[in-house]
């Protein structure tokens, strides 16, 4: 089914969400709502936002769609991990197409990332288009909803444009129009992302009051700023990347954790933005990756390249990876999330302050400020934090940039596709993956446009190589 048609079901969530909100009692508790099955009661977009309760319902639905989507709570970490050089799969051939960079045009997971993203974008568009004209809602409340919707839309488009290249830029809710839109140049999509994030910054508060003051599961001004810093980095806008990362770093809300076991917990001050768990109270990544009595061999294991990248004594290897020997074979697997059984002891972390230091380090190095870049690099390499000495390598620009990329590989592995996107944006994918994968082709840097979408929308062209 065309993803633009599937998103019609989200219009129907409103009434059930309103009932749930009465039970939970406040906007901050919307983060804990469970997505119900669609109601048969149709609530048109034009009437959803008649009061604050229906706005709360729409915002809750938008977050829940992301939090409960397999695309966003798991696949955006593992599939780019396979297509890069981070992960292997040892329980059969289920993911071999990604490891070999031979993704079929009808692949279900690739279609799932696409359709889940546009489902969320539709919900965000409905909020953006509907809240502004709704009577009886305070300006403060409208701004909060608009800011969150703008951030979420930018977040989804960031992954779409980086995984698929040119993608349809959909900013409205007219399904007849949306399902005919062709591929928009990436430059225009990025311009929309930047515009959305700047607006989100102006609308959102600078604290975590949207999440109730303690959790970090709703967007605020710094969440939008963190993504904007990343976007500027990807656009090679070094001045703005440094400025936005500095704005986050200078906030006392965020502090790099010295104890690596606390980084992904709900009380982590390293966290900038996290996703609230499903009803089971566990992070889906932990549930799928950590071995258990039924599946004693881990399914998702780290590659030799990733394991060998860790220098001796790096606490990130001893804390964030685990090994298990089964049948005479030793496997190493990610262990950033450690609890697959529940209790909400950890949240799936989307942005954290360590990335912002690495963004600023790279932006500074690109501007020939290598002393500043090394200072940021050493915040991450702090001996107390990771057990490594301060950087003592060559201080020329090329060497410092190489050290920063290595640090990103060590710090951000198995998180949100960072390694895959880093190889692509730095134009090193062909050199690195071409040397490691005999099946690699230069056109593999983009995922295929799902054939289902192209069948339903003849205006969508396919990426080269598919």
RARALIN-V354987 format. One record per pair of residues at least 12 apart in sequence whose ideal C-beta (glycine too) atoms are under 10 Angstrom apart, sorted by the first residue. I is the first residue (numbers start at 1). J is the second residue. If there is no record, write none. Layout:
i=[I/I]
j=[J/J]
This chain:
i=[1/1/1/2/2/2/2/2/2/2/2/2/2/3/3/3/3/3/3/3/3/3/3/3/3/3/3/3/3/3/4/4/4/4/4/4/4/4/4/4/4/4/4/4/4/4/4/5/5/5/5/6/6/6/6/6/7/7/7/7/7/7/7/7/7/7/7/7/7/7/7/8/8/8/8/9/9/9/9/10/10/10/10/10/10/10/10/10/10/10/10/11/11/11/11/11/11/11/11/11/11/11/11/11/12/12/12/12/12/12/12/12/12/12/13/13/13/13/13/13/13/13/13/13/13/13/13/13/13/13/14/14/14/14/14/14/14/14/14/14/14/14/14/14/14/14/14/15/15/15/15/15/15/15/15/15/16/16/16/16/16/16/16/16/16/16/16/17/17/17/17/17/17/17/17/17/17/17/17/17/17/17/17/18/18/18/18/18/18/18/18/18/18/19/19/19/19/20/20/20/20/20/20/20/20/21/21/21/21/21/21/21/22/24/24/26/26/27/27/27/27/27/27/27/27/27/27/27/27/27/27/28/28/28/28/28/28/28/28/28/28/28/29/29/29/29/30/30/30/30/30/30/30/30/30/30/30/30/30/30/30/31/31/31/31/31/31/31/31/31/31/31/31/31/31/31/32/32/32/32/32/32/32/32/32/33/33/33/33/33/33/33/33/33/34/34/34/34/34/35/35/35/35/35/35/35/35/35/35/36/36/43/43/45/45/45/45/45/45/45/45/45/46/46/46/46/46/46/47/47/48/48/48/48/48/48/49/49/49/49/49/49/49/49/49/49/49/49/49/50/50/50/50/50/51/51/51/51/51/52/52/52/52/52/52/52/54/54/54/54/55/55/55/55/55/55/55/55/55/55/55/56/56/56/58/58/58/58/58/58/58/58/59/59/59/59/59/59/59/59/59/59/59/59/60/61/61/61/61/62/62/62/62/62/62/62/62/62/62/62/62/62/63/63/63/63/63/63/63/63/63/64/64/64/64/64/65/65/65/65/65/65/65/65/66/66/66/66/66/66/66/66/66/66/67/67/67/67/67/67/67/67/67/68/68/68/68/68/68/68/69/69/69/69/69/69/69/69/69/70/70/70/70/70/70/71/71/71/71/71/71/71/71/71/71/71/71/71/72/72/72/72/72/72/72/72/72/72/72/72/72/73/73/73/73/73/73/73/73/73/74/74/74/74/74/74/74/74/74/75/75/75/75/75/75/75/75/76/76/76/76/76/76/76/76/76/76/77/77/77/77/77/77/77/77/77/77/77/77/77/77/78/78/78/78/78/78/78/78/78/78/78/79/79/79/79/79/79/79/79/79/79/79/79/79/80/80/80/80/80/80/80/80/80/80/80/80/80/80/80/80/81/81/81/81/81/81/81/81/81/81/81/81/81/81/81/81/82/82/82/82/82/82/82/82/82/82/82/83/83/83/83/83/83/83/83/83/83/83/83/83/83/83/83/83/83/83/83/84/84/84/84/84/84/84/84/84/84/84/84/84/84/84/84/84/84/84/84/84/85/85/85/85/85/85/85/85/85/85/85/85/85/85/85/85/85/86/86/86/86/86/86/86/86/86/86/86/86/86/86/86/86/86/87/87/87/87/87/87/87/87/87/87/87/87/87/88/88/88/88/88/88/88/88/88/88/89/89/89/89/90/90/90/90/90/90/90/90/90/91/91/91/91/91/91/92/94/94/95/95/95/97/97/98/98/99/99/99/100/100/100/100/100/101/101/101/101/101/101/101/101/101/101/101/102/102/102/102/102/102/103/103/103/103/103/103/104/104/104/105/105/105/105/105/105/105/105/105/105/105/106/106/106/106/106/107/107/107/107/108/108/109/109/110/110/110/110/110/110/110/111/111/111/111/111/111/112/113/113/113/113/113/113/113/114/114/114/114/114/114/114/114/114/114/114/115/115/115/116/116/117/117/117/117/117/117/117/117/117/117/118/118/118/118/118/118/118/118/118/119/120/120/120/120/120/121/121/121/121/121/121/121/121/121/121/121/121/121/121/122/122/122/122/122/122/123/123/123/123/123/124/124/124/124/124/124/124/124/124/124/124/124/124/124/124/125/125/125/125/125/125/125/125/126/126/126/127/127/127/127/127/127/127/127/127/128/128/128/128/128/128/128/128/128/128/128/129/129/129/129/129/130/130/130/131/131/131/131/131/132/132/140/140/142/143/143/143/143/143/143/144/144/144/144/144/144/144/144/145/145/146/146/146/146/146/147/147/147/147/147/147/147/147/147/147/147/147/147/147/147/148/148/148/148/148/148/148/148/148/149/149/149/149/150/150/150/150/150/150/150/150/150/150/150/150/150/151/151/151/151/151/151/151/151/151/151/151/151/151/151/151/151/151/151/152/152/152/153/153/153/153/153/153/153/154/154/154/154/154/154/154/154/154/154/154/154/154/154/154/154/155/155/155/155/155/155/155/155/155/155/155/156/157/157/157/157/157/157/157/157/157/157/158/158/158/158/158/158/158/158/158/159/159/159/160/160/160/160/161/161/161/161/161/161/161/161/161/161/161/162/162/162/162/162/162/162/162/162/162/162/162/162/163/163/163/163/163/163/163/164/164/164/164/164/164/164/164/165/165/165/165/165/165/165/165/165/165/166/166/166/166/166/166/166/166/166/166/166/166/166/167/167/167/167/167/167/167/167/167/167/168/168/168/168/168/168/168/168/168/168/168/169/169/169/169/169/169/169/169/169/169/169/170/171/171/178/179/179/179/179/180/180/180/180/180/181/181/181/182/182/182/182/182/183/183/183/183/183/183/183/187/190/190/190/190/191/193/193/193/193/193/194/194/194/194/194/194/194/196/196/196/197/197/197/197/197/197/197/197/197/197/197/198/198/198/199/200/200/200/200/200/200/200/200/201/201/201/201/201/201/201/201/201/202/202/203/203/203/204/204/204/204/204/204/204/204/205/205/205/205/205/206/206/206/206/206/206/206/207/207/207/207/207/208/208/208/208/208/210/211/211/211/214/214/215/215/215/215/215/215/215/216/216/216/216/216/216/216/216/216/216/216/216/216/216/216/216/216/216/217/217/217/217/217/217/217/217/217/217/218/218/218/219/219/219/220/220/220/221/221/221/222/222/222/222/222/222/222/222/222/222/222/223/223/223/223/223/223/224/224/225/225/225/225/225/225/225/225/225/225/226/226/226/226/226/226/226/226/226/226/226/226/226/226/227/227/227/227/227/228/228/228/228/228/228/228/229/229/229/229/229/229/229/229/229/229/229/229/229/229/229/230/230/230/230/230/230/230/230/231/232/232/232/232/233/233/233/233/233/233/233/233/233/233/234/234/234/234/234/234/235/236/236/236/237/237/238/238/238/238/238/238/238/238/238/238/239/239/239/240/241/241/241/241/241/241/241/241/242/242/242/242/242/242/242/242/242/242/242/242/243/243/244/244/244/244/245/245/245/245/245/245/245/245/245/245/245/245/246/246/246/246/246/246/247/248/248/248/248/248/248/248/248/249/249/249/249/249/249/249/251/251/251/252/253/253/253/253/254/254/254/254/254/254/254/254/254/254/254/255/255/255/255/256/256/256/256/256/256/256/256/256/256/256/257/257/257/257/257/257/257/258/258/258/258/258/258/259/259/259/259/260/260/260/260/260/260/260/260/260/261/261/261/261/261/261/262/263/263/263/263/263/263/263/263/263/263/264/264/264/264/264/264/264/264/264/264/264/264/264/264/264/265/265/265/265/265/265/266/266/266/266/266/267/268/268/268/268/268/269/269/270/270/270/270/270/270/271/271/271/271/271/271/272/272/272/272/272/272/272/272/273/273/273/273/273/274/274/274/274/274/274/274/275/275/275/275/276/276/276/277/277/277/277/277/277/277/278/278/279/280/280/280/280/280/281/281/281/281/281/281/281/282/282/282/282/282/282/282/282/282/282/283/283/283/283/283/283/283/283/283/283/283/284/284/284/285/285/285/285/285/285/285/285/285/286/286/286/286/286/286/286/286/286/286/286/287/287/287/287/287/288/288/288/289/289/289/289/289/289/289/289/289/290/290/290/290/290/290/290/290/290/290/291/291/291/291/291/291/292/292/296/296/296/297/297/297/297/297/297/297/298/298/298/298/298/298/298/298/298/299/299/300/300/300/300/301/301/301/301/301/301/301/301/301/302/302/302/302/302/302/302/302/302/302/302/303/303/303/304/304/305/305/305/305/305/306/306/306/306/306/306/306/306/307/307/307/307/309/309/309/309/310/310/310/310/310/310/311/311/311/311/311/311/312/312/313/313/313/313/313/314/314/314/314/314/315/315/315/315/315/315/316/316/316/316/316/316/316/316/316/317/317/317/317/317/317/318/318/318/319/319/319/319/319/320/320/320/320/320/320/320/320/320/320/321/321/321/321/321/321/322/322/322/323/333/334/334/334/335/336/336/336/336/336/337/337/348/348/349/349/350/350/351/351/352/352/352/353/353/354/354/354/354/354/354/354/354/355/355/355/355/355/355/355/356/356/357/357/357/357/357/357/357/357/357/358/358/358/358/358/358/358/358/358/358/358/358/359/359/359/360/360/360/360/360/360/360/361/361/361/361/361/361/361/361/361/361/361/361/361/361/361/362/362/362/362/362/362/362/362/362/362/363/363/364/364/364/364/365/365/365/365/365/365/365/365/365/365/366/366/366/366/367/368/368/368/369/369/370/370/370/370/370/370/370/371/371/373/373/373/373/373/373/373/374/374/374/374/374/374/374/374/375/375/376/376/377/377/377/377/377/377/377/377/378/378/378/378/380/380/380/380/380/381/381/381/381/386/386/386/388/388/391/391/391/393/401/405/405/405/405/405/408/408/409/409/419/420/420/423/424/424/424/425/427/429/429/429/430/430/430/433/441/441/442/442/443/443/443/443/444/444/444/445/445/445/446/446/446/446/447/447/448/448/448/448/449/449/449/449/450/451]
j=[115/452/456/115/118/175/178/179/452/453/455/456/457/111/112/114/115/116/117/118/119/121/122/178/179/450/452/453/456/457/115/118/119/122/168/170/174/175/176/177/178/179/180/181/453/456/457/175/178/179/456/115/116/118/119/122/65/115/118/119/120/121/122/123/125/126/170/173/175/178/179/38/42/122/175/37/38/39/119/35/38/45/58/61/62/65/119/120/122/123/126/38/42/43/44/45/48/58/61/122/123/126/173/175/36/37/38/39/40/41/42/43/44/61/33/35/36/37/38/39/43/48/57/58/60/61/62/64/65/123/39/41/42/43/44/45/47/48/49/50/53/54/55/57/58/61/126/36/39/40/41/42/43/48/54/57/33/34/35/36/37/38/39/41/43/57/61/30/33/35/36/39/43/48/53/54/56/57/58/59/60/61/64/43/48/51/53/54/55/56/57/58/60/36/39/53/57/32/33/34/35/36/56/57/60/33/52/53/54/56/57/60/53/56/60/56/212/52/53/55/56/59/60/141/144/145/209/210/211/212/218/56/208/209/210/211/212/213/214/215/217/218/56/60/211/212/56/57/58/59/60/61/62/63/64/210/211/212/217/218/276/59/60/63/64/67/210/211/212/215/216/217/218/274/275/276/60/64/212/215/217/276/277/279/344/56/57/59/60/61/63/64/67/276/60/64/68/278/279/60/61/63/64/65/67/68/69/278/279/61/64/57/58/58/122/125/126/127/129/130/173/174/126/129/130/133/134/173/130/134/61/126/127/130/131/134/126/127/129/130/131/132/133/134/135/136/137/142/145/130/134/135/136/137/134/135/136/137/141/134/136/137/138/141/142/145/130/131/134/137/127/130/131/134/137/141/142/144/145/146/149/141/144/145/123/124/126/127/130/131/145/149/123/124/127/131/144/145/148/149/152/210/218/219/218/120/123/126/127/119/120/121/122/123/124/126/127/145/148/149/152/153/120/123/148/152/217/218/219/275/276/120/123/275/276/278/116/117/119/120/122/123/124/152/116/117/119/120/123/152/155/156/275/350/217/274/275/276/277/278/284/347/348/116/275/276/277/278/279/284/112/113/115/116/117/119/120/275/284/109/112/113/116/284/288/109/110/111/112/113/114/115/116/117/119/120/156/159/112/113/116/117/120/155/156/159/275/284/348/350/416/275/277/278/283/284/285/287/288/348/109/283/284/285/287/288/289/300/348/98/109/110/112/113/116/284/417/113/116/117/159/163/350/415/416/417/420/284/285/288/289/300/334/336/348/413/414/415/416/417/418/95/98/109/285/288/289/299/300/334/414/417/95/97/98/103/107/109/110/112/113/163/417/420/447/98/113/159/162/163/414/415/416/417/418/419/420/421/423/424/447/95/98/99/300/302/303/306/334/413/414/415/416/417/418/419/420/95/96/97/98/99/100/101/103/300/303/420/95/97/98/99/100/101/103/163/417/419/420/423/424/429/433/437/440/444/445/447/98/99/101/303/305/306/409/413/417/418/419/420/421/422/423/424/429/432/433/436/437/99/302/303/304/305/306/309/409/419/420/423/429/432/433/435/436/437/300/301/302/303/305/306/309/334/409/412/413/414/415/417/418/419/420/99/289/299/300/301/302/303/306/333/334/413/414/419/299/300/301/302/303/304/305/306/331/333/298/299/300/301/297/298/299/300/301/326/329/331/333/295/297/298/299/300/301/299/109/299/109/299/300/109/110/110/447/303/437/439/437/438/439/440/444/429/433/437/439/440/441/443/444/445/447/465/439/440/441/444/465/466/444/446/447/448/465/466/448/451/466/447/448/449/450/451/452/453/454/462/463/466/448/450/451/452/455/447/448/450/451/450/452/447/450/163/164/447/448/449/450/451/448/449/450/451/452/453/450/156/159/160/163/164/447/450/159/160/163/164/167/447/448/449/450/452/453/450/452/453/156/159/153/155/156/157/158/159/160/163/164/167/156/157/160/167/168/170/178/179/453/156/149/152/153/155/156/149/152/153/154/155/156/157/160/168/169/170/171/173/178/153/170/172/173/175/178/149/152/153/156/173/146/148/149/150/151/152/153/154/155/156/157/170/171/173/196/149/153/170/171/172/173/174/178/149/172/173/142/145/146/148/149/150/152/153/173/145/146/149/150/152/153/171/172/173/196/199/149/171/172/173/174/145/149/173/143/144/145/146/149/145/146/203/205/203/199/200/202/203/204/205/203/204/205/209/210/218/219/220/203/210/199/200/202/203/204/196/197/199/200/201/202/203/204/205/210/219/220/221/223/224/200/203/204/210/218/219/220/223/224/196/200/203/219/193/195/196/197/198/199/200/201/202/203/204/219/224/196/197/199/200/201/203/204/218/219/220/221/223/224/225/226/227/228/273/196/200/219/170/171/192/193/196/197/200/189/190/192/193/194/195/196/197/198/199/200/219/224/227/228/231/193/196/197/200/219/223/224/227/273/350/351/193/169/170/171/184/189/190/192/193/196/231/189/190/193/197/227/230/231/234/421/416/417/421/186/189/193/447/184/185/186/187/188/189/190/192/193/231/234/186/189/190/231/234/417/420/421/424/425/445/446/447/417/420/421/424/445/446/447/183/186/446/447/448/449/450/463/183/185/186/189/445/446/447/449/463/464/182/183/184/185/186/187/188/189/446/449/460/461/463/181/182/183/184/185/186/189/449/453/460/180/181/182/183/184/189/449/453/457/459/460/181/182/183/184/185/186/188/189/191/192/193/184/192/196/457/453/456/457/459/456/457/458/459/460/457/459/460/457/458/459/460/461/449/457/459/460/461/462/463/235/231/232/234/235/235/227/228/231/234/235/227/228/231/232/235/237/240/224/227/228/223/224/225/226/227/228/229/230/231/232/244/224/225/228/224/219/220/221/223/224/225/227/228/220/221/222/223/224/225/228/244/247/221/224/219/221/224/218/219/220/221/222/223/224/225/218/219/220/221/222/220/221/222/225/247/251/253/220/221/222/251/253/220/222/223/253/273/223/273/274/276/266/267/266/267/271/274/276/344/347/253/254/266/267/268/269/270/271/272/273/274/275/276/347/349/350/351/352/266/271/273/274/275/276/277/347/348/350/273/274/276/272/273/350/253/272/273/247/248/251/244/247/248/251/253/254/272/273/351/353/356/248/272/273/274/350/351/244/273/243/244/245/246/247/248/251/272/351/356/244/245/247/248/254/272/273/350/351/352/353/355/356/359/244/272/273/350/351/240/241/243/244/245/247/248/241/242/243/244/245/246/247/248/249/351/355/356/359/360/363/244/245/351/355/356/359/418/421/244/244/245/359/363/245/355/358/359/360/362/363/366/422/425/359/421/422/424/425/426/425/363/366/425/363/366/359/360/362/363/364/365/366/367/368/369/363/366/367/363/356/359/360/362/363/364/366/367/359/360/361/362/363/364/366/367/369/372/373/376/360/363/356/359/360/363/353/355/356/357/358/359/360/361/362/363/364/376/356/359/360/363/364/376/356/272/351/353/355/356/357/359/360/353/356/357/359/360/376/379/272/353/356/269/269/271/272/353/268/269/270/271/272/351/352/353/354/356/357/268/269/270/353/269/270/352/353/354/356/357/379/380/382/385/269/270/271/352/353/354/385/270/382/383/384/385/386/315/319/384/385/315/316/318/319/320/336/385/386/387/315/319/320/336/338/346/346/316/319/320/336/346/349/352/353/354/385/283/285/286/320/336/337/338/339/345/346/347/348/349/352/415/339/344/345/346/347/349/344/345/346/347/349/347/346/347/349/352/353/352/353/349/351/352/353/354/355/347/349/350/351/352/353/349/350/351/352/353/354/355/356/347/349/350/351/352/346/347/348/349/350/351/352/347/348/349/350/344/347/348/342/343/344/345/346/347/348/342/348/342/340/341/342/343/344/339/341/342/343/344/345/346/337/339/340/341/342/343/344/345/346/348/336/337/338/339/340/344/345/346/347/348/349/337/340/348/300/334/336/337/340/346/348/414/415/334/335/336/337/338/339/340/341/345/346/348/337/339/340/341/342/300/337/340/301/322/333/334/335/336/337/340/414/322/324/333/334/335/337/338/339/340/341/322/324/326/331/333/340/340/341/324/326/327/324/325/326/327/329/331/333/322/323/324/326/331/332/333/334/335/331/333/331/333/334/414/321/323/324/329/330/331/332/333/334/317/321/322/323/331/332/333/334/335/413/414/332/413/436/332/436/409/419/432/433/436/321/332/334/409/410/413/414/419/321/323/332/413/406/409/410/413/332/386/388/409/410/413/386/387/388/389/406/410/387/388/383/386/387/388/389/381/386/387/388/410/383/384/385/386/387/388/336/380/385/386/387/388/410/411/413/332/335/386/387/410/413/335/386/387/335/336/338/386/387/334/335/336/337/338/386/410/411/413/414/333/334/335/336/413/414/334/335/338/335/414/413/414/415/414/348/349/413/414/415/349/414/415/416/415/416/415/416/415/416/411/412/415/379/380/379/380/385/386/407/408/411/412/380/408/411/412/415/416/418/376/379/375/376/377/378/379/380/404/407/411/373/376/377/379/380/404/405/407/408/411/412/418/376/404/408/372/373/375/376/377/379/404/373/374/375/376/377/378/379/380/391/400/401/403/404/407/408/376/377/400/401/404/405/407/408/422/426/376/404/376/377/400/404/377/396/397/398/399/400/401/402/403/404/397/400/401/404/397/396/397/400/397/400/394/395/396/397/399/400/401/395/400/391/395/397/400/401/403/404/390/391/392/393/395/400/403/404/390/391/404/407/390/391/393/400/403/404/406/407/390/391/392/407/404/407/408/410/411/403/407/410/411/407/410/411/407/410/403/404/407/406/426/419/422/423/426/428/422/426/422/423/432/433/445/445/444/445/446/445/445/442/444/445/442/444/445/445/464/465/464/465/463/464/465/466/463/465/466/463/464/465/463/464/465/466/463/466/462/463/465/466/461/462/463/466/462/466]
